[in-house]
């Protein structure tokens, strides 16, 4: 398969028709995601926990107590850092319909800005950027993230701080990516290796300020509140939906009588893996490659759901900009699998079962995705060596 001829046909009329077709599909994708977000979607948007916080109710405690009055809507479970609810507090003053409308618009704009930003990093032409943007807008994770109202576009924007030259500003801005704990370990270790203790502490400033403000606003002991986000996550995270990571794979050990705390064991193993991954990435000087590897590494360490695969965007652009190399072509093929193939397989399973199954990942899926992400990680490193 000649990827160049498919994406850049020689005939200008075919090229024009191809772009029109992509634009049509992307428009449908964006409209569909926006419609879901503002009807029955936005189920992950942290609106209701933010409202509880503004009413001086601890959302973590409320959730872990059983959400008795169902004040936490849909799947808006408080699995994020304390700073999240401080930063999102302006949304808590809005009505639900208005808040989710504004948030869905923000996510669409953030997605577009992410494409522009990463394409600029790779010095792509306007036409190439347009193709990437349209392909990305057609992808399942793009649609899923907007329709569910998830925070991952905000996290991805935080990761782009890797490209900032000023060390202190870079580390401070990277700290916004800590809002989702499953993106935190690898990034924190990387900053520690690259910038030392000082850099790590600077990256924690926003989370520390958010934690202290959260505690004092609620008039609660900061020490008691410190680990509540992690406790809430363990009490409610649906691991059956995770896609391909070490944390989920280690969870399969629950079928054996191990005689020790499995969750603690899993965390320790994943932290060790993150430590060595961060050490490996910290030896690299190419900022674009660092960005790609950090995000890929995050996906195959801690648990992530399908919308988090939007963070493969830097790897997609990096591979696209080096598409003349075989490693880059294979990398693009793998990312297409995560952006389109997974959902196609799910639809096929639903069709074969006459609509009687819920399309959740099987253990085979998890192992396959885990393996593909590791291959993708090494392919991106190989692309650099090919240059």
Short mmCIF file of the C-alpha atoms (twelve columns), coordinates in Angstrom:
data_MODEL
# 
_entry.id   MODEL 
# 
loop_
_atom_site.group_PDB 
_atom_site.id 
_atom_site.type_symbol 
_atom_site.label_atom_id 
_atom_site.label_alt_id 
_atom_site.label_comp_id 
_atom_site.label_asym_id 
_atom_site.label_seq_id 
_atom_site.Cartn_x 
_atom_site.Cartn_y 
_atom_site.Cartn_z 
_atom_site.pdbx_PDB_model_num 
ATOM 1   C CA . UNK A 1   0.000   0.000   0.000   1 
ATOM 2   C CA . UNK A 2   1.442   3.349   -1.063  1 
ATOM 3   C CA . UNK A 3   0.299   5.711   1.705   1 
ATOM 4   C CA . UNK A 4   1.635   8.737   -0.145  1 
ATOM 5   C CA . UNK A 5   -0.479  8.036   -3.220  1 
ATOM 6   C CA . UNK A 6   -3.589  7.521   -1.105  1 
ATOM 7   C CA . UNK A 7   -3.156  10.733  0.867   1 
ATOM 8   C CA . UNK A 8   -1.597  12.728  -1.980  1 
ATOM 9   C CA . UNK A 9   -2.951  11.477  -5.329  1 
ATOM 10  C CA . UNK A 10  -1.343  12.966  -8.431  1 
ATOM 11  C CA . UNK A 11  -4.612  13.906  -10.071 1 
ATOM 12  C CA . UNK A 12  -5.703  17.282  -8.662  1 
ATOM 13  C CA . UNK A 13  -9.387  16.528  -9.259  1 
ATOM 14  C CA . UNK A 14  -9.120  13.315  -7.264  1 
ATOM 15  C CA . UNK A 15  -7.274  15.207  -4.580  1 
ATOM 16  C CA . UNK A 16  -10.033 17.809  -4.437  1 
ATOM 17  C CA . UNK A 17  -12.737 15.095  -4.254  1 
ATOM 18  C CA . UNK A 18  -10.792 13.300  -1.545  1 
ATOM 19  C CA . UNK A 19  -10.639 16.458  0.560   1 
ATOM 20  C CA . UNK A 20  -14.352 17.158  0.042   1 
ATOM 21  C CA . UNK A 21  -15.168 13.605  1.101   1 
ATOM 22  C CA . UNK A 22  -12.970 13.920  4.214   1 
ATOM 23  C CA . UNK A 23  -14.526 17.290  5.029   1 
ATOM 24  C CA . UNK A 24  -18.011 15.790  4.717   1 
ATOM 25  C CA . UNK A 25  -17.165 12.899  7.060   1 
ATOM 26  C CA . UNK A 26  -15.408 15.193  9.544   1 
ATOM 27  C CA . UNK A 27  -18.389 17.557  9.569   1 
ATOM 28  C CA . UNK A 28  -20.763 14.679  10.338  1 
ATOM 29  C CA . UNK A 29  -18.406 13.447  13.068  1 
ATOM 30  C CA . UNK A 30  -18.165 16.868  14.753  1 
ATOM 31  C CA . UNK A 31  -21.916 17.472  14.503  1 
ATOM 32  C CA . UNK A 32  -22.694 14.011  15.896  1 
ATOM 33  C CA . UNK A 33  -20.320 14.460  18.852  1 
ATOM 34  C CA . UNK A 34  -21.680 17.950  19.573  1 
ATOM 35  C CA . UNK A 35  -25.276 16.722  19.404  1 
ATOM 36  C CA . UNK A 36  -24.639 13.855  21.827  1 
ATOM 37  C CA . UNK A 37  -22.718 16.129  24.221  1 
ATOM 38  C CA . UNK A 38  -25.713 18.449  24.440  1 
ATOM 39  C CA . UNK A 39  -28.464 15.831  24.643  1 
ATOM 40  C CA . UNK A 40  -27.823 12.578  26.488  1 
ATOM 41  C CA . UNK A 41  -24.014 12.886  26.637  1 
ATOM 42  C CA . UNK A 42  -21.447 14.850  28.674  1 
ATOM 43  C CA . UNK A 43  -21.581 11.973  31.123  1 
ATOM 44  C CA . UNK A 44  -17.935 12.456  32.196  1 
ATOM 45  C CA . UNK A 45  -17.982 16.262  32.389  1 
ATOM 46  C CA . UNK A 46  -17.105 17.116  36.002  1 
ATOM 47  C CA . UNK A 47  -20.036 19.510  36.389  1 
ATOM 48  C CA . UNK A 48  -21.977 17.990  39.281  1 
ATOM 49  C CA . UNK A 49  -18.892 17.365  41.511  1 
ATOM 50  C CA . UNK A 50  -17.946 21.002  40.881  1 
ATOM 51  C CA . UNK A 51  -21.424 22.144  41.950  1 
ATOM 52  C CA . UNK A 52  -21.095 20.075  45.131  1 
ATOM 53  C CA . UNK A 53  -17.717 21.663  45.825  1 
ATOM 54  C CA . UNK A 54  -19.160 25.172  45.408  1 
ATOM 55  C CA . UNK A 55  -21.900 24.204  47.876  1 
ATOM 56  C CA . UNK A 56  -19.142 23.262  50.350  1 
ATOM 57  C CA . UNK A 57  -19.799 19.528  49.975  1 
ATOM 58  C CA . UNK A 58  -16.749 17.304  49.488  1 
ATOM 59  C CA . UNK A 59  -17.463 15.492  46.172  1 
ATOM 60  C CA . UNK A 60  -15.042 12.638  46.979  1 
ATOM 61  C CA . UNK A 61  -16.698 11.896  50.325  1 
ATOM 62  C CA . UNK A 62  -20.150 12.251  48.803  1 
ATOM 63  C CA . UNK A 63  -19.306 9.770   46.034  1 
ATOM 64  C CA . UNK A 64  -17.640 7.235   48.336  1 
ATOM 65  C CA . UNK A 65  -20.656 7.451   50.688  1 
ATOM 66  C CA . UNK A 66  -22.801 6.036   47.912  1 
ATOM 67  C CA . UNK A 67  -24.081 9.122   46.065  1 
ATOM 68  C CA . UNK A 68  -27.275 8.632   48.053  1 
ATOM 69  C CA . UNK A 69  -29.250 11.578  46.641  1 
ATOM 70  C CA . UNK A 70  -27.787 11.118  43.159  1 
ATOM 71  C CA . UNK A 71  -26.352 14.628  43.146  1 
ATOM 72  C CA . UNK A 72  -23.465 13.303  41.064  1 
ATOM 73  C CA . UNK A 73  -25.010 12.874  37.629  1 
ATOM 74  C CA . UNK A 74  -24.391 10.133  35.088  1 
ATOM 75  C CA . UNK A 75  -20.733 8.976   35.296  1 
ATOM 76  C CA . UNK A 76  -19.379 12.313  36.545  1 
ATOM 77  C CA . UNK A 77  -17.427 10.526  39.227  1 
ATOM 78  C CA . UNK A 78  -14.782 12.635  41.032  1 
ATOM 79  C CA . UNK A 79  -11.619 10.795  39.995  1 
ATOM 80  C CA . UNK A 80  -9.565  13.925  39.395  1 
ATOM 81  C CA . UNK A 81  -7.238  16.109  41.453  1 
ATOM 82  C CA . UNK A 82  -8.589  18.717  43.861  1 
ATOM 83  C CA . UNK A 83  -7.402  21.493  41.541  1 
ATOM 84  C CA . UNK A 84  -9.811  20.270  38.874  1 
ATOM 85  C CA . UNK A 85  -12.853 21.484  40.797  1 
ATOM 86  C CA . UNK A 86  -11.224 24.790  41.592  1 
ATOM 87  C CA . UNK A 87  -10.360 25.412  37.935  1 
ATOM 88  C CA . UNK A 88  -13.799 24.268  36.716  1 
ATOM 89  C CA . UNK A 89  -15.652 26.288  39.363  1 
ATOM 90  C CA . UNK A 90  -16.894 28.925  36.838  1 
ATOM 91  C CA . UNK A 91  -18.895 26.154  35.134  1 
ATOM 92  C CA . UNK A 92  -20.571 25.370  38.463  1 
ATOM 93  C CA . UNK A 93  -22.299 28.758  38.431  1 
ATOM 94  C CA . UNK A 94  -23.965 27.952  35.098  1 
ATOM 95  C CA . UNK A 95  -27.082 25.904  34.449  1 
ATOM 96  C CA . UNK A 96  -26.383 22.337  33.316  1 
ATOM 97  C CA . UNK A 97  -27.477 22.913  29.704  1 
ATOM 98  C CA . UNK A 98  -25.337 26.038  29.391  1 
ATOM 99  C CA . UNK A 99  -22.318 24.497  31.101  1 
ATOM 100 C CA . UNK A 100 -22.198 21.430  28.853  1 
ATOM 101 C CA . UNK A 101 -22.737 23.582  25.763  1 
ATOM 102 C CA . UNK A 102 -19.772 25.797  26.651  1 
ATOM 103 C CA . UNK A 103 -17.637 22.768  27.570  1 
ATOM 104 C CA . UNK A 104 -18.391 20.937  24.311  1 
ATOM 105 C CA . UNK A 105 -17.470 24.053  22.313  1 
ATOM 106 C CA . UNK A 106 -14.254 24.361  24.319  1 
ATOM 107 C CA . UNK A 107 -13.369 20.730  23.544  1 
ATOM 108 C CA . UNK A 108 -13.937 21.167  19.802  1 
ATOM 109 C CA . UNK A 109 -11.841 24.340  19.727  1 
ATOM 110 C CA . UNK A 110 -9.151  22.654  21.875  1 
ATOM 111 C CA . UNK A 111 -9.057  19.676  19.495  1 
ATOM 112 C CA . UNK A 112 -8.580  21.979  16.505  1 
ATOM 113 C CA . UNK A 113 -5.917  23.991  18.330  1 
ATOM 114 C CA . UNK A 114 -4.062  20.779  19.283  1 
ATOM 115 C CA . UNK A 115 -3.846  19.797  15.607  1 
ATOM 116 C CA . UNK A 116 -2.612  23.262  14.606  1 
ATOM 117 C CA . UNK A 117 -0.071  23.336  17.419  1 
ATOM 118 C CA . UNK A 118 1.443   19.913  16.853  1 
ATOM 119 C CA . UNK A 119 1.500   20.403  13.065  1 
ATOM 120 C CA . UNK A 120 3.368   23.652  13.599  1 
ATOM 121 C CA . UNK A 121 5.887   21.821  15.790  1 
ATOM 122 C CA . UNK A 122 6.533   19.436  12.888  1 
ATOM 123 C CA . UNK A 123 6.606   22.287  10.337  1 
ATOM 124 C CA . UNK A 124 3.888   20.796  8.155   1 
ATOM 125 C CA . UNK A 125 2.303   22.591  5.217   1 
ATOM 126 C CA . UNK A 126 -1.240  23.955  5.427   1 
ATOM 127 C CA . UNK A 127 -2.564  21.187  3.182   1 
ATOM 128 C CA . UNK A 128 -0.913  18.480  5.294   1 
ATOM 129 C CA . UNK A 129 -2.321  20.050  8.461   1 
ATOM 130 C CA . UNK A 130 -5.797  20.101  6.901   1 
ATOM 131 C CA . UNK A 131 -5.596  16.393  6.030   1 
ATOM 132 C CA . UNK A 132 -4.469  15.504  9.555   1 
ATOM 133 C CA . UNK A 133 -7.184  17.656  11.091  1 
ATOM 134 C CA . UNK A 134 -9.944  16.043  9.032   1 
ATOM 135 C CA . UNK A 135 -8.700  12.504  9.717   1 
ATOM 136 C CA . UNK A 136 -8.468  13.262  13.434  1 
ATOM 137 C CA . UNK A 137 -11.977 14.771  13.477  1 
ATOM 138 C CA . UNK A 138 -13.314 11.563  11.906  1 
ATOM 139 C CA . UNK A 139 -11.765 9.340   14.591  1 
ATOM 140 C CA . UNK A 140 -13.683 7.546   17.331  1 
ATOM 141 C CA . UNK A 141 -11.625 8.928   20.262  1 
ATOM 142 C CA . UNK A 142 -12.152 12.514  19.010  1 
ATOM 143 C CA . UNK A 143 -15.915 11.998  18.909  1 
ATOM 144 C CA . UNK A 144 -16.033 10.017  22.136  1 
ATOM 145 C CA . UNK A 145 -14.059 12.591  24.113  1 
ATOM 146 C CA . UNK A 146 -16.335 15.450  23.033  1 
ATOM 147 C CA . UNK A 147 -19.607 13.557  23.419  1 
ATOM 148 C CA . UNK A 148 -18.628 12.303  26.891  1 
ATOM 149 C CA . UNK A 149 -17.306 15.707  27.956  1 
ATOM 150 C CA . UNK A 150 -14.035 14.243  29.163  1 
ATOM 151 C CA . UNK A 151 -11.054 16.300  30.331  1 
ATOM 152 C CA . UNK A 152 -8.444  14.738  28.041  1 
ATOM 153 C CA . UNK A 153 -8.162  17.623  25.554  1 
ATOM 154 C CA . UNK A 154 -7.273  19.861  28.493  1 
ATOM 155 C CA . UNK A 155 -4.673  17.295  29.583  1 
ATOM 156 C CA . UNK A 156 -3.225  17.075  26.064  1 
ATOM 157 C CA . UNK A 157 -2.846  20.858  25.935  1 
ATOM 158 C CA . UNK A 158 -0.899  20.642  29.186  1 
ATOM 159 C CA . UNK A 159 1.476   18.065  27.694  1 
ATOM 160 C CA . UNK A 160 2.306   20.430  24.839  1 
ATOM 161 C CA . UNK A 161 4.286   22.444  27.393  1 
ATOM 162 C CA . UNK A 162 7.110   19.983  26.644  1 
ATOM 163 C CA . UNK A 163 7.900   22.290  23.711  1 
ATOM 164 C CA . UNK A 164 8.417   25.376  25.931  1 
ATOM 165 C CA . UNK A 165 12.070  26.403  26.231  1 
ATOM 166 C CA . UNK A 166 11.891  28.183  29.590  1 
ATOM 167 C CA . UNK A 167 12.395  25.384  32.130  1 
ATOM 168 C CA . UNK A 168 10.363  26.710  35.057  1 
ATOM 169 C CA . UNK A 169 7.415   27.789  32.908  1 
ATOM 170 C CA . UNK A 170 7.494   24.452  31.102  1 
ATOM 171 C CA . UNK A 171 7.370   22.406  34.304  1 
ATOM 172 C CA . UNK A 172 4.668   24.599  35.856  1 
ATOM 173 C CA . UNK A 173 2.456   24.245  32.777  1 
ATOM 174 C CA . UNK A 174 3.056   20.499  32.556  1 
ATOM 175 C CA . UNK A 175 1.521   20.311  36.034  1 
ATOM 176 C CA . UNK A 176 -1.938  20.842  34.507  1 
ATOM 177 C CA . UNK A 177 -1.578  17.366  33.004  1 
ATOM 178 C CA . UNK A 178 -1.633  15.959  36.539  1 
ATOM 179 C CA . UNK A 179 -5.366  16.676  36.777  1 
ATOM 180 C CA . UNK A 180 -5.954  13.094  35.600  1 
ATOM 181 C CA . UNK A 181 -3.918  10.828  37.869  1 
ATOM 182 C CA . UNK A 182 -3.442  8.155   35.215  1 
ATOM 183 C CA . UNK A 183 -1.271  10.634  33.274  1 
ATOM 184 C CA . UNK A 184 0.764   11.678  36.301  1 
ATOM 185 C CA . UNK A 185 3.404   9.007   37.218  1 
ATOM 186 C CA . UNK A 186 5.349   8.814   33.962  1 
ATOM 187 C CA . UNK A 187 5.333   12.591  33.498  1 
ATOM 188 C CA . UNK A 188 6.405   13.231  37.104  1 
ATOM 189 C CA . UNK A 189 9.334   10.807  36.824  1 
ATOM 190 C CA . UNK A 190 10.328  12.377  33.495  1 
ATOM 191 C CA . UNK A 191 10.392  15.865  35.009  1 
ATOM 192 C CA . UNK A 192 12.412  14.528  37.935  1 
ATOM 193 C CA . UNK A 193 15.041  13.065  35.575  1 
ATOM 194 C CA . UNK A 194 15.111  16.123  33.300  1 
ATOM 195 C CA . UNK A 195 14.846  18.968  35.808  1 
ATOM 196 C CA . UNK A 196 15.538  17.453  39.222  1 
ATOM 197 C CA . UNK A 197 13.623  17.953  42.460  1 
ATOM 198 C CA . UNK A 198 13.146  21.664  41.802  1 
ATOM 199 C CA . UNK A 199 11.449  20.980  38.474  1 
ATOM 200 C CA . UNK A 200 9.205   18.341  40.007  1 
ATOM 201 C CA . UNK A 201 8.144   20.690  42.818  1 
ATOM 202 C CA . UNK A 202 7.377   23.463  40.323  1 
ATOM 203 C CA . UNK A 203 5.210   21.044  38.317  1 
ATOM 204 C CA . UNK A 204 3.249   20.241  41.482  1 
ATOM 205 C CA . UNK A 205 2.447   23.871  42.323  1 
ATOM 206 C CA . UNK A 206 -0.969  23.978  40.663  1 
ATOM 207 C CA . UNK A 207 -2.031  20.693  42.291  1 
ATOM 208 C CA . UNK A 208 -0.761  21.753  45.723  1 
ATOM 209 C CA . UNK A 209 -2.521  25.129  45.544  1 
ATOM 210 C CA . UNK A 210 -5.701  23.413  44.348  1 
ATOM 211 C CA . UNK A 211 -5.527  20.835  47.151  1 
ATOM 212 C CA . UNK A 212 -5.013  23.472  49.855  1 
ATOM 213 C CA . UNK A 213 -7.720  25.774  48.476  1 
ATOM 214 C CA . UNK A 214 -10.105 22.818  48.192  1 
ATOM 215 C CA . UNK A 215 -9.464  21.836  51.817  1 
ATOM 216 C CA . UNK A 216 -9.650  25.310  53.331  1 
ATOM 217 C CA . UNK A 217 -12.748 26.248  51.304  1 
ATOM 218 C CA . UNK A 218 -14.492 23.158  52.698  1 
ATOM 219 C CA . UNK A 219 -12.967 23.775  56.138  1 
ATOM 220 C CA . UNK A 220 -11.447 20.276  56.181  1 
ATOM 221 C CA . UNK A 221 -8.084  18.861  57.170  1 
ATOM 222 C CA . UNK A 222 -5.783  18.905  54.079  1 
ATOM 223 C CA . UNK A 223 -4.076  15.695  55.232  1 
ATOM 224 C CA . UNK A 224 -7.423  13.893  55.361  1 
ATOM 225 C CA . UNK A 225 -8.253  15.099  51.847  1 
ATOM 226 C CA . UNK A 226 -4.895  14.344  50.256  1 
ATOM 227 C CA . UNK A 227 -5.575  10.824  48.942  1 
ATOM 228 C CA . UNK A 228 -9.339  11.081  48.511  1 
ATOM 229 C CA . UNK A 229 -9.184  11.374  44.675  1 
ATOM 230 C CA . UNK A 230 -7.241  8.097   44.483  1 
ATOM 231 C CA . UNK A 231 -9.579  6.417   46.975  1 
ATOM 232 C CA . UNK A 232 -12.592 7.548   44.953  1 
ATOM 233 C CA . UNK A 233 -11.007 6.245   41.749  1 
ATOM 234 C CA . UNK A 234 -10.390 2.795   43.203  1 
ATOM 235 C CA . UNK A 235 -13.924 2.628   44.540  1 
ATOM 236 C CA . UNK A 236 -15.585 3.434   41.230  1 
ATOM 237 C CA . UNK A 237 -13.327 2.994   38.185  1 
ATOM 238 C CA . UNK A 238 -14.798 0.492   35.722  1 
ATOM 239 C CA . UNK A 239 -11.714 -1.509  34.764  1 
ATOM 240 C CA . UNK A 240 -13.687 -3.658  32.319  1 
ATOM 241 C CA . UNK A 241 -13.566 -0.741  29.864  1 
ATOM 242 C CA . UNK A 242 -9.792  -0.225  29.924  1 
ATOM 243 C CA . UNK A 243 -8.151  -0.743  26.588  1 
ATOM 244 C CA . UNK A 244 -4.554  -1.925  26.772  1 
ATOM 245 C CA . UNK A 245 -2.364  -1.156  29.740  1 
ATOM 246 C CA . UNK A 246 -0.174  -2.835  32.327  1 
ATOM 247 C CA . UNK A 247 -2.418  -1.832  35.233  1 
ATOM 248 C CA . UNK A 248 -5.414  -3.611  33.689  1 
ATOM 249 C CA . UNK A 249 -3.382  -6.684  32.732  1 
ATOM 250 C CA . UNK A 250 -2.129  -7.032  36.310  1 
ATOM 251 C CA . UNK A 251 -5.769  -6.838  37.398  1 
ATOM 252 C CA . UNK A 252 -6.365  -10.229 35.781  1 
ATOM 253 C CA . UNK A 253 -4.434  -11.685 38.728  1 
ATOM 254 C CA . UNK A 254 -7.599  -11.226 40.821  1 
ATOM 255 C CA . UNK A 255 -8.649  -14.665 39.612  1 
ATOM 256 C CA . UNK A 256 -5.841  -16.167 41.734  1 
ATOM 257 C CA . UNK A 257 -5.555  -16.276 45.502  1 
ATOM 258 C CA . UNK A 258 -2.387  -14.196 45.894  1 
ATOM 259 C CA . UNK A 259 -2.614  -13.406 49.598  1 
ATOM 260 C CA . UNK A 260 -1.693  -9.700  49.241  1 
ATOM 261 C CA . UNK A 261 -3.262  -6.367  48.307  1 
ATOM 262 C CA . UNK A 262 -3.536  -6.583  44.514  1 
ATOM 263 C CA . UNK A 263 -4.211  -2.873  43.976  1 
ATOM 264 C CA . UNK A 264 -1.112  -1.875  45.930  1 
ATOM 265 C CA . UNK A 265 0.936   -4.446  43.990  1 
ATOM 266 C CA . UNK A 266 -0.358  -3.104  40.676  1 
ATOM 267 C CA . UNK A 267 0.475   0.472   41.599  1 
ATOM 268 C CA . UNK A 268 4.005   -0.466  42.645  1 
ATOM 269 C CA . UNK A 269 4.661   -2.401  39.427  1 
ATOM 270 C CA . UNK A 270 3.271   0.384   37.243  1 
ATOM 271 C CA . UNK A 271 5.322   2.987   39.120  1 
ATOM 272 C CA . UNK A 272 8.459   0.904   38.564  1 
ATOM 273 C CA . UNK A 273 7.636   0.579   34.853  1 
ATOM 274 C CA . UNK A 274 6.956   4.330   34.663  1 
ATOM 275 C CA . UNK A 275 10.279  5.028   36.370  1 
ATOM 276 C CA . UNK A 276 12.284  3.123   33.757  1 
ATOM 277 C CA . UNK A 277 10.235  4.487   30.857  1 
ATOM 278 C CA . UNK A 278 10.803  8.039   32.108  1 
ATOM 279 C CA . UNK A 279 14.523  7.356   32.432  1 
ATOM 280 C CA . UNK A 280 14.600  6.139   28.831  1 
ATOM 281 C CA . UNK A 281 12.654  9.154   27.507  1 
ATOM 282 C CA . UNK A 282 14.736  11.638  29.528  1 
ATOM 283 C CA . UNK A 283 17.829  10.689  27.461  1 
ATOM 284 C CA . UNK A 284 16.156  12.033  24.291  1 
ATOM 285 C CA . UNK A 285 16.600  15.629  23.138  1 
ATOM 286 C CA . UNK A 286 14.042  15.763  20.316  1 
ATOM 287 C CA . UNK A 287 11.067  17.508  21.969  1 
ATOM 288 C CA . UNK A 288 8.527   16.197  19.471  1 
ATOM 289 C CA . UNK A 289 9.677   12.629  20.064  1 
ATOM 290 C CA . UNK A 290 9.604   13.214  23.843  1 
ATOM 291 C CA . UNK A 291 6.000   14.416  23.599  1 
ATOM 292 C CA . UNK A 292 4.963   11.384  21.542  1 
ATOM 293 C CA . UNK A 293 6.705   8.852   23.788  1 
ATOM 294 C CA . UNK A 294 5.374   10.356  27.016  1 
ATOM 295 C CA . UNK A 295 1.817   10.067  25.762  1 
ATOM 296 C CA . UNK A 296 2.208   6.572   24.290  1 
ATOM 297 C CA . UNK A 297 3.926   5.409   27.488  1 
ATOM 298 C CA . UNK A 298 1.060   6.739   29.563  1 
ATOM 299 C CA . UNK A 299 -1.437  4.730   27.531  1 
ATOM 300 C CA . UNK A 300 0.219   1.359   28.177  1 
ATOM 301 C CA . UNK A 301 0.999   1.875   31.873  1 
ATOM 302 C CA . UNK A 302 -2.069  3.112   33.813  1 
ATOM 303 C CA . UNK A 303 -5.688  2.418   32.854  1 
ATOM 304 C CA . UNK A 304 -7.241  4.462   30.046  1 
ATOM 305 C CA . UNK A 305 -10.541 4.352   28.198  1 
ATOM 306 C CA . UNK A 306 -11.024 4.815   24.458  1 
ATOM 307 C CA . UNK A 307 -11.354 8.613   24.506  1 
ATOM 308 C CA . UNK A 308 -7.813  8.922   25.892  1 
ATOM 309 C CA . UNK A 309 -6.450  7.690   22.558  1 
ATOM 310 C CA . UNK A 310 -6.766  11.259  21.296  1 
ATOM 311 C CA . UNK A 311 -3.303  11.684  22.868  1 
ATOM 312 C CA . UNK A 312 -1.894  9.632   19.981  1 
ATOM 313 C CA . UNK A 313 -2.268  12.812  17.914  1 
ATOM 314 C CA . UNK A 314 1.396   13.919  18.391  1 
ATOM 315 C CA . UNK A 315 2.593   10.445  17.424  1 
ATOM 316 C CA . UNK A 316 0.316   10.528  14.361  1 
ATOM 317 C CA . UNK A 317 1.671   13.906  13.242  1 
ATOM 318 C CA . UNK A 318 5.253   12.881  14.022  1 
ATOM 319 C CA . UNK A 319 4.853   9.706   11.962  1 
ATOM 320 C CA . UNK A 320 3.005   11.548  9.188   1 
ATOM 321 C CA . UNK A 321 5.797   14.099  8.885   1 
ATOM 322 C CA . UNK A 322 8.289   11.219  8.504   1 
ATOM 323 C CA . UNK A 323 6.062   8.999   6.359   1 
ATOM 324 C CA . UNK A 324 8.825   8.168   3.886   1 
ATOM 325 C CA . UNK A 325 10.250  5.746   6.466   1 
ATOM 326 C CA . UNK A 326 8.836   2.241   6.907   1 
ATOM 327 C CA . UNK A 327 8.654   2.617   10.693  1 
ATOM 328 C CA . UNK A 328 6.491   5.717   10.276  1 
ATOM 329 C CA . UNK A 329 4.118   3.927   7.881   1 
ATOM 330 C CA . UNK A 330 3.635   1.068   10.358  1 
ATOM 331 C CA . UNK A 331 3.169   3.601   13.144  1 
ATOM 332 C CA . UNK A 332 0.388   5.317   11.184  1 
ATOM 333 C CA . UNK A 333 -1.287  1.965   10.548  1 
ATOM 334 C CA . UNK A 334 -1.287  1.159   14.290  1 
ATOM 335 C CA . UNK A 335 -2.753  4.563   15.169  1 
ATOM 336 C CA . UNK A 336 -5.477  4.044   12.548  1 
ATOM 337 C CA . UNK A 337 -6.318  0.824   14.349  1 
ATOM 338 C CA . UNK A 338 -6.739  2.673   17.661  1 
ATOM 339 C CA . UNK A 339 -8.680  5.536   16.074  1 
ATOM 340 C CA . UNK A 340 -10.926 3.512   13.757  1 
ATOM 341 C CA . UNK A 341 -10.250 -0.229  13.959  1 
ATOM 342 C CA . UNK A 342 -11.303 -0.784  17.561  1 
ATOM 343 C CA . UNK A 343 -14.764 0.642   16.974  1 
ATOM 344 C CA . UNK A 344 -15.185 -1.260  13.685  1 
ATOM 345 C CA . UNK A 345 -14.386 -4.500  15.521  1 
ATOM 346 C CA . UNK A 346 -16.926 -3.601  18.212  1 
ATOM 347 C CA . UNK A 347 -19.640 -2.949  15.623  1 
ATOM 348 C CA . UNK A 348 -18.826 -6.267  13.978  1 
ATOM 349 C CA . UNK A 349 -19.219 -8.092  17.301  1 
ATOM 350 C CA . UNK A 350 -22.534 -6.367  17.943  1 
ATOM 351 C CA . UNK A 351 -23.721 -7.337  14.461  1 
ATOM 352 C CA . UNK A 352 -22.628 -10.967 14.877  1 
ATOM 353 C CA . UNK A 353 -24.466 -11.201 18.197  1 
ATOM 354 C CA . UNK A 354 -27.629 -9.574  16.800  1 
ATOM 355 C CA . UNK A 355 -27.185 -6.665  19.187  1 
ATOM 356 C CA . UNK A 356 -27.139 -8.800  22.341  1 
ATOM 357 C CA . UNK A 357 -23.619 -7.954  23.599  1 
ATOM 358 C CA . UNK A 358 -22.129 -4.859  25.215  1 
ATOM 359 C CA . UNK A 359 -18.927 -3.975  23.309  1 
ATOM 360 C CA . UNK A 360 -16.428 -4.135  26.182  1 
ATOM 361 C CA . UNK A 361 -12.765 -5.116  25.631  1 
ATOM 362 C CA . UNK A 362 -11.920 -8.790  26.110  1 
ATOM 363 C CA . UNK A 363 -8.647  -9.889  27.784  1 
ATOM 364 C CA . UNK A 364 -7.323  -10.666 24.290  1 
ATOM 365 C CA . UNK A 365 -8.124  -7.092  23.217  1 
ATOM 366 C CA . UNK A 366 -6.303  -5.692  26.240  1 
ATOM 367 C CA . UNK A 367 -3.181  -7.776  25.598  1 
ATOM 368 C CA . UNK A 368 -3.227  -6.957  21.862  1 
ATOM 369 C CA . UNK A 369 -3.618  -3.215  22.465  1 
ATOM 370 C CA . UNK A 370 -0.889  -3.297  25.112  1 
ATOM 371 C CA . UNK A 371 1.479   -5.015  22.669  1 
ATOM 372 C CA . UNK A 372 0.632   -2.615  19.840  1 
ATOM 373 C CA . UNK A 373 1.286   0.408   22.050  1 
ATOM 374 C CA . UNK A 374 4.692   -0.957  23.030  1 
ATOM 375 C CA . UNK A 375 5.479   -1.551  19.344  1 
ATOM 376 C CA . UNK A 376 4.294   1.999   18.576  1 
ATOM 377 C CA . UNK A 377 6.612   3.351   21.279  1 
ATOM 378 C CA . UNK A 378 9.642   1.644   19.731  1 
ATOM 379 C CA . UNK A 379 8.601   2.541   16.178  1 
ATOM 380 C CA . UNK A 380 8.589   6.230   17.103  1 
ATOM 381 C CA . UNK A 381 12.105  5.872   18.489  1 
ATOM 382 C CA . UNK A 382 13.149  4.093   15.290  1 
ATOM 383 C CA . UNK A 383 11.754  6.944   13.173  1 
ATOM 384 C CA . UNK A 384 14.188  9.279   14.925  1 
ATOM 385 C CA . UNK A 385 17.120  6.982   14.167  1 
ATOM 386 C CA . UNK A 386 16.055  6.848   10.512  1 
ATOM 387 C CA . UNK A 387 16.343  10.636  10.151  1 
# 
